[in-house]
């Protein structure tokens, strides 16, 4: 094979490499050798001699290819769209002449998974600091930074999220859920391009602010979109895929980050997921709820047919959405609604509390500084790089498990189990660092075990479920504004936690810092017990009725407005629900 082809491609795509192993000063410097594509090709034959690097690349590409599974779904949505267009003549004013009481699930999975390419890109932004900060803070760095500057690089995405969340939420109400989410691809591309070409820490600051703004936009819009396209029987599962994709993005960076250069990582994080994100969203349908709010009833019917199947009787669901819209039109969508409506106040308290305790659980500290924490733990079992990959794999596995359990076990049960076990794990981790500080070093397996169980239980409950409930608890008329405001407050808290982490370490050390996080997990468990409602297998209208204090009718079939809900009761459809 001609080496020249690889070398020419390499000159265009890959600049001189900064060796990830910053512990060896002699391996880093201006004279560092350039790893060419040809060298990389030859290295494939000898990867087994470096199991850690082989595992990193293998896991990284598995996480990326699992996201690529969305590509075939584009064909399904496109073909479904054609089928729906061909059946326009079959439509009456009230909907299609179908009798199927339950919609097909495949189209809903396809639409939801398309939008969650955005959360995958968010995961790459969150995890980027774990392999890169040790590289930048080490000797021979391309952009030398201090630990304090590194904390700003990590925490500024939270400030950026404040900038992006409210405009994105309002944009989703004005221009639509789908175009707003698709537009977020543009600043994503800009932020990664700035990181790639950065020569100073200030350029990194700006790039991370822009990336944070996109994170705020994704957080405010994707749960909204999924909550409005999914049937109640699978809404929790589809909402959980948001966090699944975030964890896949994190795992992707954890796996390949230690084995590529600064520029290569920016390229691999920026171009691939962002372009996928942008292209896949082109075929995702707009939500029926938004279309009805804009007076586009025919388009709303087509959207329901596309999402549920042409043989699904949309009349009951369309009637319920129309009734919900009529209730909305009696009120205006402004800040006064957030404090005058009992349902919105209770929803705001629940969502704000969940996001606050999520931030104070220390999860972002773990994601941003995973490799550094494992280095401090001094484990002799596996290296810090491998430990980070293990954590990423566990996060993906248990987040996916949560997606399968959330509509069966319920939101509250998973949240309570998650937060209580997280508290125990953080307390144990703090105790390990307390012993280590006092000269006991025989228990260096504890960091990996504690953080492994911590991330597993976090991924089972407190990771994905707040995102699910964000799309469920707010009524559509205030959802955009409410989620924007909630995300602003949550982002401020996240910034405080990540930025203060280094200060807490300097003031109190690792032990007390992790004990503080454990205490917040205990408080979070109490909060969930008393103030977070259960939303399992309830329609959006039922949730609003309960938040407003309206009693549930004894007979679900007492009136036509609730008749459709009896057909989608979980006791009737759990056994018969079909994916396709």
ROGURO-458820 format. One record per residue: residue in three letters; x, y, z of N, C-alpha, C in turn. Coordinates in steps of 0.2 Angstrom, whole numbers, plus 5000, padded with zeros to 4 digits. Layout:
ROGURO-458820
AlaXYZXYZXYZ
...
END
This chain:
ROGURO-458820
Unk500449945000500050005000500450065000
Unk500250114996500650174995500650225002
Unk501250235005501350275011501150345009
Unk501350365003501250435002500550465002
Unk500050415001499350435001499150455009
Unk499350405013499250415020499550485023
Unk500250495021500550555023500250615021
Unk500050615015499750675012499050695016
Unk498650645017498050655021498250675028
Unk498750645031498950665038499250735038
Unk499550765033499750835033499150875033
Unk498650855030498050905030497650895037
Unk497550835039497150825045497450825052
Unk498050805052498350795059498950835060
Unk499050885064499650915066500050875070
Unk500650905072501150865077500750845083
Unk500950785085500550755091500850775098
Unk500450795103500750805110500650735113
Unk501150705116501050645119500650645125
Unk500150605125499650605131500050595138
Unk500550555138500950535144501350595146
Unk501050645150501350705152501850685158
Unk501850625161502250615166502950605164
Unk503050595158503750585155503950655151
Unk504250695155504450765151504850755145
Unk505250695145505750685139505350665133
Unk504750645134504350625128503950685125
Unk503950745128503550805126504050855124
Unk503850895119504250945117504250965110
Unk504551015107504451035101504750985096
Unk505150945098505450895094505050825093
Unk504450835096504050775097503950745090
Unk503950675089503850645082503150655080
Unk503050655074502350655071502050585070
Unk501550575073501250505071500850515065
Unk501050485059500750485053500150435052
Unk499750445047499150395046499450325044
Unk500050335041500350265039500650235045
Unk500950275050501150245056500550215060
Unk499950245060499350225063499150155060
Unk499150155053498950095050499450035052
Unk500050045052500549995054500449975061
Unk500250025065500150005072499549955074
Unk499049955069498549915070498749835071
Unk499249815067499549755068499849735075
Unk500049785078500349775085499949805091
Unk499349825090498949855095498849805101
Unk498849735100498849685105499349695110
Unk499949715108500549725112500449785117
Unk499849825116499749885120498949875122
Unk498749825126498049815127497649875129
Unk497949925133497649985136497350025130
Unk497850035125497650075119497150045115
Unk497249975114496749945110496049945113
Unk496049935119495349945123495050015122
Unk495550065122495250135122494950145115
Unk495350125109495050135103494450095101
Unk494450035104493949985103493250015106
Unk493350035112492750055116492550125113
Unk492950165111492850225108492450225102
Unk492650175097492250165091491650125092
Unk491550085097490950055099490450105101
Unk490650155105490150205107489950245101
Unk490450265097490250305091489750265086
Unk489950205085489550165080488850155083
Unk488750145090488150135093487650195091
Unk488050255091487650315089487450315082
Unk487950285078487750285071487150235069
Unk486950205074486350165073485750205071
Unk485750275072485250315071485150325063
Unk485750315059485750325052485150275049
Unk485150215050484650175047483950205049
Unk483850235055483150255057482950315052
Unk483450345049483250405044482850375039
Unk483050315036482650285031481950265033
Unk481950245039481250225042480750285042
Unk481050335045480650395045480450425038
Unk480950425034480850445027480350405023
Unk480350335024479850295021479150305024
Unk479150315030478550325034478250385032
Unk478650435030478350505028478050495021
Unk478350455017478150445010477450405011
Unk477450355015476750325016476250365019
Unk476450415023475950455026475650505021
Unk476150525016475950575011475450535006
Unk475550475005475150435000474450425003
Unk474350435009473750415012473350475014
Unk473550535011473150595012472450585010
Unk472350555005471650545003471250505007
Unk471550465012471150425017470950465023
Unk471150525023471050565029470350595029
Unk470050595035469450635036469650695040
Unk469150735042469250795046469550765053
Unk469250715055469450685062470050645062
Unk470350625057470950585057470850525052
Unk471350475052471350425047470750375049
Unk470650335044470150285045470450215048
Unk470850225053471150175057470750155063
Unk470850095065470550065071471050045077
Unk471750055075472250035080472250085086
Unk472150055092472150095098472850115101
Unk473350085098473950095101474450115095
Unk474850165095475250185090475850135089
Unk476150135083476750095082477350135085
Unk477750095088478350125092478950145088
Unk479050105083479650115079479850185077
Unk479250215074479350285072479550335078
Unk479250325083479350365089480050355092
Unk480350295092481050285093481450315088
Unk481350315082481750345077481750415078
Unk481250455079481250525080481650545086
Unk481450505091481850525098482550515097
Unk482750455095483450445094483850495089
Unk483450515084483750565080483950635084
Unk483550655088483650715092484250705097
Unk484350645099484750635105485550625102
Unk485650635096486350645093486550715097
Unk486150765098486350825102486650805108
Unk486350765113486550745119487250705118
Unk487350665113487950635112488550685111
Unk488450735107488950795107489050825113
Unk488450835117488550865124489050825128
Unk488950755128489450715132490150725130
Unk490250735124490950745122491250815125
Unk490850865125491050925128491150915136
Unk490750885139490850875146491450835148
Unk491550785144492150735146492850765143
Unk492850815139493450835135493950855140
Unk493750885146494250915151494650855154
Unk494350795155494650735158495350725155
Unk495350705149496050695146496450755144
Unk496150805143496450865140496850915145
Unk496450925151496750965156497450935159
Unk497550875160498150855162498650865157
Unk498450865150498950875145499150945145
Unk498650995146498751065145499151085151
Unk499051055157499351085163500051045164
Unk500251005160500850965160501451005157
Unk502050985157502651015154502551005146
Unk502851055142502751045135502151055132
Unk501651085136500951095133500951145128
Unk500451135123500351185118500151245120
Unk499651245125499351305128499451295136
Unk500051315138500151305146499651345150
Unk499351305155498851335159498951315166
Unk498751355171498751335178498151295180
Unk498151265186497651225188497051275189
Unk497151335191496551385192496251395185
Unk496651405180496451425173496051355171
Unk496351295173495951235171495251235174
Unk495151255180494551255183494051295179
Unk494351355177493851395173493651365166
Unk494151335163494051295157493451245158
Unk493451215164492951165165492351195167
Unk492351245171491651275173491351325169
Unk491651355164491351405160490751375156
Unk490751315154490151285150489551295154
Unk489551295161488951305165488751385164
Unk489151425164488951495162488651505155
Unk489051465150488751465144488051435143
Unk487951385147487251355147486751405149
Unk486851455153486451505155486251555149
Unk486751565145486651605139486251575134
Unk486251505134485851475128485251445130
Unk485051435137484451395138483851435137
Unk483751495139483151535139483051555131
Unk483551575127483351595120483151525116
Unk483451475118483251405115482551385117
Unk482451395123481751375125481251425122
Unk481351485121480851535118480851525111
Unk481451505108481451495101481051435099
Unk481051385103480651325102479951335102
Unk479751385106479051405106478851445100
Unk479351485098479151525092479251495085
Unk479851465084480051435078479851365077
Unk479751325083479651255082480251215086
Unk480051155088480551115092481151095087
Unk480951065082481451035077481951085074
Unk481751145071482251195069482651225074
Unk482351235080482851255085483351205087
Unk483151145088483751095089484251085084
Unk483951085077484451085072484951145071
Unk484651205073485051265073485651265078
Unk485651225083486151215088486751185085
Unk486751155080487351125077487851175075
Unk487651235073488051285070488551315076
Unk488351335082488751355087489251295089
Unk488951235089489351175091489951175086
Unk489851175080490451175075490951235077
Unk490651295078491051355079491551335086
Unk491251315091491651305097492151255096
Unk492051195093492551145092493151175087
Unk492951215082493451245078493851295082
Unk493551325086493951375090494451335095
Unk494251275098494651235102495251205097
Unk495051185091495651155087496151205086
Unk495951275084496451325082496751365088
Unk496451355094496651395100497451395101
Unk497651455103498351465104498451495111
Unk497851515115497951545121497351525125
Unk497351525132496851505136496251545135
Unk496251605133495651655132495251625127
Unk495551595122495151575116494851505118
Unk495151475123494751415126494151435130
Unk494251485134493751515138493151525133
Unk493251565128492651585123492351525120
Unk492751475118492551415115492151375120
Unk492351375126491951335131491251375133
Unk491251435132490651475133490151455128
Unk490451455122489951445116489651375117
Unk490151325118489951255119489451245125
Unk489551285130489051285136488351315134
Unk488351365129487751395127487351335123
Unk487651295119487351245115487051195120
Unk487451175125487251125131486551155134
Unk486551215135485951245138485351235133
Unk485551255127484951245122484751175121
Unk485151125121485051055120484651035127
Unk484851055132484451035139483751065139
Unk483651125136483051155136482551125131
Unk482751095125482351085120482251005118
Unk482750965119482750895117482250865122
Unk482250875129481750845133481050865131
Unk480950925129480350955127480050915121
Unk480550905116480350875110480050805111
Unk480450765115480350695116479650685120
Unk479550735125478950725129478350735125
Unk478450775119477850785115477750745109
Unk478150695108478050655102477950585105
Unk478050565111478050495113477350485117
Unk477150425116476550395119476750385127
Unk476250395131476350385138476750325140
Unk476550265137476850205138477650195137
Unk477850235133478650235132478950305133
Unk478550355135478850415136479450415140
Unk479450385146479950385151480650345147
Unk480450295144481050255141481450305135
Unk481050335131481250375126481650435129
Unk481350465135481650525138482350505141
Unk482350435143483050415146483550405141
Unk483450405135483950395130484350465129
Unk484050515132484450575132485150565136
Unk485050535142485650525146486050465143
Unk485750425140486050365137486550395132
Unk486350445128486750475122487350515126
Unk487150555131487650595134488250545137
Unk488050485140488550445143488950415137
Unk488650395131489050375125489550425123
Unk489350485123489850545121490350545126
Unk490250535133490750535138491250485137
Unk490950425136491350365135491750365129
Unk491550395124491950405117492550445119
Unk492550505123493050545124493550505129
Unk493250475134493650435139494050385136
Unk493750355131494150295128494650315123
Unk494550365119495050385114495550445116
Unk495250485121495650545123496350535125
Unk496550485129497150475131497650455126
Unk497450435120497850405115497950445108
Unk497650505108497750555103497950625105
Unk498150665100498350735102497850775103
Unk497950835106497450885107497050905101
Unk497450915095497050935089496650875087
Unk496850815087496550755084495850745089
Unk495950755095495350745099494850795098
Unk495050865096494550915095494150895088
Unk494550865083494350845077493850795078
Unk494050745081493550685082492950695086
Unk493050745091492450765095491950805091
Unk492250855087491850905084491550885078
Unk491850865073491550855066491050795066
Unk491250735068490850685067490150685071
Unk490150695077489450695080489050755078
Unk489350815077488950875075488650865069
Unk489050845064488750835057488250785057
Unk488350725061487750675062487150715065
Unk487250755070486750785073486350825069
Unk486650865064486350915060485950875054
Unk486250825051485950785046485350745048
Unk485450715054484850665056484250705058
Unk484350765061483750805063483350835057
Unk483650825051483250855045482650805044
Unk482650745046482150705045481650695051
Unk481850725056481350715062480750765061
Unk480150735063479550775062479450825067
Unk479050875066478950925071478350895076
Unk478350915082477850885087477150905085
Unk476650865086475950875085475750935090
Unk476050935096475850985101475951055098
Unk476551065095476751135093476351155087
Unk476251105082475851115076475151145078
Unk474851105083474151125085474151195088
Unk474651215092474751285095474751335089
Unk475051315084475151365078474551365073
Unk474051325075473451325071473551275065
Unk473951235065474151195059473851125060
Unk473151115060472851055062473050995057
Unk473051015051473150965046473850935047
Unk474350985048475050955049475150915055
Unk474750935060474750895067474550825066
Unk473950825061473750755060474250715056
Unk474550745051475150715048475650685052
Unk475850735057476350715062476150655066
Unk475550655068475350595072475350535068
Unk475150535062475150475058475850455057
Unk476250505056476950485055477250445061
Unk477050475067477350445073477050385075
Unk476350375074475950325077475850265071
Unk475850285065475650235060475050255057
Unk474950235050474350255047473750225049
Unk473750165052473150125054473050145062
Unk473350195064473150215071472650265071
Unk472150255075471550305076471750365080
Unk471950425077472250485080471650525083
Unk471050505082470550555084470550565092
Unk470650515096470650525103471150565105
Unk471750545103472350585105472350655103
Unk472150665096472050735094471550775098
Unk471050745100470550785104470750805111
Unk471150755114471450775120471950835119
Unk472350835114472850885113472450955111
Unk471950945108471551005106471251035113
Unk470950995117470751015124471251045128
Unk471851025128472451055131472551115128
Unk472551125122472651195119472151245121
Unk471551225121471051265123471151295130
Unk471351245134471551275141472051325141
Unk472551305137473151355137472951425134
Unk472451425129472251495126471951535131
Unk471751505137471351545142471951585146
Unk472551565145473051605149473651625144
Unk473951675146474551695142475151665145
Unk475651655140476351625142476851675144
Unk476851695151477351735153477551715160
Unk478051755163478251745170477751735175
Unk477251775174476651775179476351705180
Unk476351675174476051605174476451555179
Unk477151565179477551525183477451525190
Unk477151585192477051595200476251595201
Unk475851595196475151595198474851525197
Unk475151485193474851425192475151375197
Unk474651335201474851285206475251235202
Unk475051205197475351155193476151175191
Unk476151235189476851255186477351265192
Unk477051295198477451305204477751235206
Unk477251195207477451125209477951095205
Unk477851095198478251075193478951105194
Unk478951175194479651205195480051185201
Unk479651175207480051155213480351085212
Unk479951035209480150975208480750965203
Unk480751005197481251005192481851035195
Unk481751095198482351135200482651095206
Unk482351065210482651025216483050965213
Unk482750935208483150875205483750895202
Unk483750955198484350975195484851005200
Unk484551035205485051065210485451005214
Unk485050955216485350905219485850865215
Unk485650855208486050825203486750865203
Unk486750925203487350965203487750955209
Unk487450955215487850955221487950885223
Unk487750835219488050765220488750755218
Unk489050805214489750805212489850765206
Unk489250745202489350715196489750745191
Unk489750815190490150845185490850855187
Unk490950855193491650855196491950785194
Unk491650735195491850665193492050665185
Unk491550685181491650685174492150725172
Unk492250785174492750835172493450815174
Unk493550785180494150765183494250695185
Unk493950655181493950575183494650555183
Unk495050565178495750545177496150575183
Unk496050635185496450665190496350635197
Unk495650615198495450585204495750515205
Unk495750475200496050415200496750415201
Unk497150465198497850475199497950485207
Unk497550525210497650545217497550485221
Unk497050435219496850375223497450325223
Unk497850335218498450285217498350215217
Unk497850195213497650125212498150085209
Unk498350025211498849985208498549935204
Unk497849935204497449875200497449895193
Unk497249955191497249975184497450045184
Unk497650065178497850135177497350185177
Unk497450255179496950305178496550305172
Unk496950295166496550295160496050235159
Unk496250175161495850125161495250125166
Unk495350155171494850165176494350215174
Unk494550265170494050315167493650275162
Unk493950235158493550195153493050155156
Unk493250115162492750075165492150115168
Unk492350175171491750215173491350235167
Unk491550245162491150265156490750205154
Unk491050145153490650095151490050075156
Unk490250085163489650065168489150125167
Unk489350185166488850235165488350225159
Unk488650195153488250185148487750125149
Unk488050065152487650005154487050025158
Unk487150065164486650075169486150125166
Unk486350175162485850225159485450185155
Unk485650145151485250105146484750055150
Unk485050035156484549995160484050035163
Unk484150095165483650145167483150155162
Unk483350165156482850175150482350115150
Unk482550055151482149995151481649985157
Unk481950015163481550005169481150065171
Unk481250125168480950185171480150185170
Unk479850155165479150145164478850085167
Unk479250045170479049985174479050005182
Unk479750015184479850035191479550095193
Unk479550145189479350215191479850265192
Unk479750325192480250375192480550385200
Unk480050385204480250395211480650345214
Unk480450275213480850225216481550225213
Unk481650235207482350235204482750295207
Unk482450355208482750415211482950405218
Unk482550375222482650355229483250305230
Unk483250255226483750205226484450235224
Unk484450275219485050305216485350355221
Unk484950405223485250455228485550425234
Unk485150375237485450345243486050305243
Unk486150265237486750225236487250275234
Unk487150325231487650375229487950405235
Unk487550425240487750455247488250405250
Unk488050335250488550285253489250285250
Unk489150285243489850275239490250345240
Unk489950405240490350465241490650465248
Unk490250435253490550435260491150385261
Unk491050335257491550285257492250305254
Unk492150345248492650375245493050425249
Unk492650465253492950515257493350485263
Unk493050425265493350385271494050365268
Unk494050335262494750315259495250365259
Unk495050425256495550485256495750505263
Unk495250495268495450515275495950465278
Unk495850405276496350355278497050365274
Unk497050375268497650385264498050445267
Unk497650495269497950555272498350545278
Unk498050485282498350465288498850405287
Unk499050395281499550345280499350275279
Unk498750265278498450195276498350195269
Unk498750145266498750145258498550075256
Unk498350035260498149965258497549955255
Unk497150005254496450005252496350045245
Unk496850045241496850085235496350055230
Unk495950005231495449975226494850015228
Unk494750055233494150085235493950135230
Unk494350185227494150235223493750205217
Unk494050155214493750125208493050085210
Unk493050055215492450015217491850075219
Unk492050125223491650175225491350215219
Unk491750235215491550275210491150235204
Unk491350165204491050125199490250115201
Unk490150105208489550095210489150165210
Unk489450215212489150285212488950295205
Unk489350285200489150305193488650265190
Unk488650195193488050155190487450165193
Unk487350185200486750205203486550275200
Unk486950315199486850385197486450375190
Unk486750335186486550325179485850285179
Unk485750245184485050215185484550265186
Unk484650315190484150355192484250435191
Unk484650465195484750535195485050565189
Unk485350515185485650545179485150555173
Unk484750505171484250515166483550535168
Unk483350525174482650535176482450615176
Unk482850655179482750725179482550755172
Unk482950735167482850755160482150725158
Unk481950665160481350635158480750685161
Unk480850695167480250735171480250805168
Unk480850835166480750905163480250905157
Unk480250855153479750855148479050835149
Unk478950815156478350785158477950835162
Unk478250875167477950905172477650975170
Unk477951005165477651075163477151075158
Unk476651115158476151115153476451145147
Unk476251135141476551155134476551235134
Unk476151265137476051345136476651375139
Unk476951345145477451375148478051335148
Unk478051285145478651235145479251265143
Unk479251305137479851335134480151385139
Unk479751435142480051485147480251445153
Unk479851405156479951375162480651335162
Unk480751295157481351255156481951295155
Unk481851355152482451405151482651425157
Unk482151455162482351475168482651425173
Unk482351365173482551315177483351295175
Unk483451295168484151275166484651335168
Unk484351395168484851445170485051435178
Unk484551425182484751415189485151355190
Unk484951305187485351245187486051255185
Unk486151285179486851305177487251345181
Unk486951395185487351435190487551385195
Unk487151345198487351295203487951245201
Unk487851225194488351185192489051225191
Unk489051285189489651325189489951335196
Unk489551345201489751355207490151285210
Unk489851235208490151165211490751155207
Unk490751155201491451145197491951195198
Unk491751255199492351305200492551305207
Unk492151285212492351285219492751215221
Unk492651165216492951105218493751115220
Unk494051145216494851155217494951195224
Unk494451245225494551275231494351235237
Unk493851195237493651145242494251095243
Unk494551075238495151035239495751065243
Unk495851125241496351165244496151185252
Unk495551195253495351215260495251155264
Unk494951095262494751045266495050975264
Unk495350965258495550905256495050865252
Unk495250805250494850765246494250735251
Unk494450715257493950675261493350715263
Unk493450775265492950825267492550845261
Unk492850855255492550875249492050825247
Unk492250755247491750705245491250695250
Unk491350705257490850705262490350755261
Unk490550815259490050865257489550845252
Unk489850815246489450795241488950735244
Unk489150695248488750635251488150665255
Unk488350725259487750755262487250785258
Unk487450815252486950835248486550775245
Unk486850725244486450665241485950645246
Unk486050645253485550625258485050675258
Unk485150735257484650785257484250775250
Unk484550755245484150745239483650685239
Unk483850635243483450585244482750605248
Unk482850645253482350675257481850715252
Unk482150755248481750795244481350755239
Unk481650705236481250665231480650625235
Unk480750605241480250575245479650615246
Unk479750685247479250725249478950765244
Unk479350785239479150835234479150815227
Unk479350755225479350735218478750695216
Unk478350705212477750665210477950605206
Unk477550555206477650495201477250515195
Unk477550505189477250515182477250455178
Unk477350395181477350335177476750325174
Unk476750315167476150295163475550335164
Unk475650405165475150455165475250505159
Unk474650515156474650565150474850635153
Unk475050675148475350745150474750785154
Unk474150775151473550805154473350775161
Unk473450715162473350685169473850715174
Unk474450725172474950755176474850825178
Unk474550865173474350935175473750935180
Unk473350885179472750885183472950865190
Unk473450825191473650805198474050855201
Unk474450895197474850945200474351005202
Unk473851015199473351065200472851045206
Unk472950985208472550955214471850925212
Unk471750915206471150885204471150815205
Unk470550795208470450725209470450685203
Unk470750625203470650575197469950545197
Unk469650545191468950515191468950445193
Unk468450415196468450345198468350305192
Unk467950325187467850285181468250325176
Unk468750295173469150325168468850335162
Unk468250295161467850295154467250345155
Unk467250385161466650425162466550475157
Unk467050505154466950555149467450535143
Unk467250565137467650555131468350585131
Unk468450635135469150665136469650615139
Unk469350565143469850515146469750445143
Unk469350445138469250375135469950345132
Unk470250395128470850375125471350345130
Unk471350375136471850355141471750285144
Unk471150265144470950195146471250145141
Unk471250165135471550125130472350115130
Unk472650165133473350165134473550145141
Unk473050125145473250105152473850055152
Unk474350055156474850015156474649945157
Unk474149925161473949865162473649825156
Unk473449865151473149835145473749835140
Unk474249875140474649885134475349855135
Unk475549845142476249825143476449755140
Unk475849715140476049645137475949645130
Unk475549695127475449695120475849745116
Unk476249795120476549845116477049815111
Unk477049845105477449815100477949875098
Unk478649855097479149905095478949935088
Unk478749885084478549915077477849905076
END
